[in-house]
Amino acid sequence: MTRDACNEMGIDSTDTDELASYADDPDNPNVELGVPDGIPHEQTVEEGLENALEEVLHHYGQYLDTDAFEVWESGDHSDDFGNLGGAPYAADWHVNNARYSSGSERNKYLGKATHYPSDMSVPLHTGMGWEQANLNVYYDVWSLSMEWSVDPMYWLHSEYEEYVSDNWTGGHYLKYEYGSDQCSDGYYCYYPINDVQQAIQDMATESGQYSYDVYHHILDEGRTDWTNWDADTKDYMKRITENCIDMAGLYIRGFLHEFR
């Protein structure tokens, strides 16, 4: 996505190559998982969820679920979560480092920063994290202690991302929706980034509304290549993915625009 944005914006090839090379491999800054202190939850469960997201997503800094949700353990103990994930802080960390850098060092941080709006355009990075991690929490009413285990559903997460990759320039040609063709003046479209963390929150809220359905569509299809999905599933995925990547393009170009 970053390379396509650079090409649309007329960024020179040397900078484009540097920015794009870093976009797929962001740092893992020391960010918090993000469960607000005011929400009642067990630290042990937060630890389990943090480790679960590490398993599925490489780093919980690449996740943000803006919706509140409640989970029950062993049928008699519940925990509340909300605004869960470190993506806003991780993106902000990279952009701030880019602002105080120059040349190739700036390209490194800026390229890595663009990874976060890209991730937030993926509904499985903005919801259903507990379910993808297949996190099980066991609450011992006698000792009042908790234990947890994970059995990640890698196949489900990767199948959606494979669908997007395979259809970027072929099949459903999703790349078309990523572009800024809607601008009548011929100039590239972008969202001005006045607040990096809020931008990531907004992108996550947009794609997060599809998380539940994306998860269950793929789960119902089973362990099969996306090419074997039924027509309704493919149509749904095309429609919601176009919405998400259109918005992601505006944010990624906004991140880049500040440094032009």
C-alpha positions in Angstrom: 0.0 0.0 0.0 2.8 2.4 0.8 4.5 2.0 -2.5 1.2 2.7 -4.4 0.6 5.8 -2.3 4.1 7.1 -3.0 3.7 6.5 -6.7 0.4 8.4 -6.7 2.0 11.3 -4.8 4.9 11.6 -7.2 7.5 10.8 -4.5 10.9 10.1 -6.1 11.9 6.5 -6.7 14.8 6.5 -4.1 12.5 7.6 -1.3 9.7 5.4 -2.5 12.0 2.3 -2.3 13.1 3.2 1.2 9.7 4.0 2.5 8.1 0.9 1.0 10.9 -1.4 2.2 10.2 -0.4 5.8 6.4 -0.4 5.6 6.1 -4.2 5.9 8.4 -4.4 9.0 7.5 -1.9 11.7 9.3 -1.7 15.0 7.7 -3.0 18.1 7.9 0.0 20.4 7.2 -0.6 24.1 3.5 0.4 24.1 0.8 -0.7 26.5 -2.0 -3.1 25.5 -4.4 -0.2 26.2 -7.1 -1.5 28.6 -8.2 1.6 30.4 -7.7 1.4 34.2 -11.3 2.3 34.7 -12.5 -0.9 33.1 -12.6 -3.8 35.6 -10.5 -6.7 34.5 -8.0 -9.2 35.8 -4.3 -8.4 35.0 -3.8 -12.2 34.4 -6.5 -12.1 31.7 -4.9 -9.0 30.2 -1.6 -10.8 30.2 -3.2 -13.7 28.4 -4.8 -11.6 25.8 -1.5 -9.7 25.2 0.3 -12.9 24.7 -2.5 -14.2 22.5 -2.4 -11.2 20.2 1.4 -11.5 20.0 0.9 -15.1 18.7 -1.6 -14.1 16.0 -0.4 -10.6 14.9 3.3 -10.6 15.7 2.8 -7.7 18.1 -0.2 -6.4 19.9 0.9 -2.9 18.8 -0.6 -3.9 15.4 -4.1 -4.3 16.9 -6.9 -2.0 18.1 -10.4 -3.0 18.9 -12.4 0.2 19.8 -15.5 -1.7 20.8 -16.2 -2.7 24.4 -16.9 -6.4 25.0 -17.4 -8.7 27.9 -15.9 -12.2 28.3 -16.8 -15.0 30.7 -14.4 -17.5 32.1 -15.6 -20.8 33.5 -19.2 -19.5 33.3 -19.0 -17.6 36.6 -16.5 -14.8 36.2 -16.5 -12.0 33.7 -14.0 -9.4 32.5 -14.7 -6.2 30.5 -12.4 -4.9 27.8 -12.6 -1.9 25.5 -10.3 0.2 23.3 -8.0 -2.7 23.3 -4.6 -2.6 21.5 -1.5 -0.6 21.1 -1.7 0.6 17.4 -2.4 4.3 18.2 0.6 4.6 20.4 2.9 2.6 18.1 1.9 4.7 15.1 2.4 7.9 17.1 5.8 6.8 18.2 7.0 6.2 14.7 5.6 9.5 13.4 7.3 11.5 16.2 10.6 9.8 15.5 10.2 10.7 11.8 9.6 14.3 12.7 12.9 14.5 14.5 14.9 12.7 11.8 16.0 13.4 8.2 17.0 11.6 5.1 17.0 7.8 5.2 16.4 7.7 8.9 13.2 9.7 8.5 12.1 7.4 5.7 12.7 4.4 8.0 10.3 5.8 10.7 7.8 7.2 8.3 7.7 4.0 6.2 7.1 2.0 9.4 4.4 4.4 10.5 2.4 3.8 7.4 2.1 0.1 8.4 -0.4 1.0 11.1 -3.2 2.6 9.0 -2.7 -0.3 6.6 -3.2 -2.8 9.5 -6.2 -0.9 10.8 -7.9 -1.4 7.4 -7.9 -5.2 8.1 -11.0 -6.1 10.1 -9.2 -9.0 11.8 -6.7 -6.4 13.2 -9.5 -4.4 14.7 -11.8 -7.0 16.3 -12.4 -10.6 17.2 -8.8 -10.9 18.6 -9.9 -13.0 21.5 -11.6 -15.4 19.1 -8.7 -15.5 16.6 -6.3 -16.3 19.4 -8.7 -18.9 20.7 -7.9 -17.7 24.2 -9.2 -19.8 27.0 -9.2 -18.6 30.6 -9.7 -20.8 33.5 -10.9 -19.3 36.8 -10.4 -21.2 40.0 -13.1 -20.2 42.4 -11.2 -21.7 45.3 -7.9 -20.0 44.9 -9.3 -17.0 43.1 -6.6 -17.4 40.5 -6.6 -17.6 36.7 -4.7 -19.5 34.1 -5.0 -19.1 30.3 -4.0 -21.0 27.1 -4.1 -20.0 23.4 -4.6 -22.0 20.3 -4.3 -19.4 17.5 -6.4 -19.7 14.4 -3.6 -18.6 12.1 -5.3 -20.0 9.0 -8.4 -17.8 9.4 -6.4 -14.6 9.8 -4.1 -15.4 6.9 -6.9 -16.4 4.5 -8.4 -12.9 4.6 -5.0 -11.3 4.0 -4.3 -13.7 1.2 -7.6 -12.8 -0.3 -6.6 -9.1 -0.3 -3.1 -9.8 -1.7 -4.4 -12.0 -4.5 -7.0 -9.5 -5.5 -4.9 -6.4 -5.2 -4.1 -6.2 -9.0 -6.0 -9.3 -10.1 -9.5 -10.7 -9.7 -11.5 -8.0 -7.8 -8.7 -5.5 -8.5 -8.9 -3.9 -5.1 -6.1 -1.5 -5.9 -8.5 0.6 -7.9 -10.4 1.5 -4.7 -7.2 2.3 -2.9 -6.4 5.1 -5.4 -7.4 8.7 -5.3 -9.3 8.8 -8.6 -12.2 10.5 -6.8 -10.4 13.9 -6.7 -11.7 16.1 -9.5 -8.7 18.4 -9.6 -6.3 15.5 -10.5 -4.3 16.0 -7.2 -4.0 13.1 -4.9 -6.6 12.9 -2.1 -5.6 12.5 1.6 -6.8 13.0 5.1 -4.8 15.7 6.9 -3.4 14.1 10.0 -3.9 16.5 12.9 -3.8 13.7 15.5 -2.0 10.5 14.7 -3.6 8.5 17.5 -7.1 9.7 16.6 -6.5 8.8 12.9 -5.6 5.3 13.9 -8.7 5.1 16.1 -10.9 6.3 13.3 -9.5 3.8 10.8 -10.0 1.0 13.3 -13.5 2.0 14.0 -14.4 1.9 10.3 -13.0 -1.6 9.7 -13.9 -2.9 13.1 -17.6 -2.8 12.2 -16.9 -5.7 9.8 -14.8 -7.8 12.1 -17.5 -10.1 13.4 -18.9 -10.9 10.0 -15.5 -11.3 8.4 -14.5 -13.7 11.1 -17.7 -15.8 10.9 -17.8 -15.8 7.1 -14.3 -17.3 6.9 -15.0 -19.7 9.9 -18.1 -21.0 8.2 -16.3 -21.5 4.9 -13.7 -23.7 6.8 -10.1 -24.4 6.1 -10.2 -23.8 2.4 -8.5 -21.4 0.0 -10.5 -18.2 -0.5 -11.0 -19.1 -4.2 -13.4 -21.8 -2.9 -15.6 -19.4 -0.9 -19.2 -19.2 -2.1 -20.4 -16.3 -4.1 -22.0 -14.5 -1.2 -18.9 -14.6 0.9 -16.8 -13.3 -2.0 -19.2 -10.5 -2.7 -19.3 -9.5 0.9 -15.5 -9.5 1.2 -15.1 -7.4 -1.9 -17.6 -4.8 -0.7 -16.3 -4.3 2.8 -12.6 -4.5 1.7 -13.1 -1.8 -0.9 -14.6 0.5 1.8 -11.7 -0.2 4.2 -8.8 0.2 1.7 -10.3 3.4 0.3 -10.1 4.9 3.7 -6.7 3.5 4.4 -5.4 5.1 1.2 -6.5 8.5 2.5 -4.8 8.0 5.8 -1.5 6.6 4.4 -1.3 9.5 1.9 -2.0 11.8 4.8 0.9 10.4 6.8 3.2 10.9 3.9 1.9 14.3 2.9 3.1 15.9 6.1 6.7 15.1 5.2 6.6 16.2 1.5 
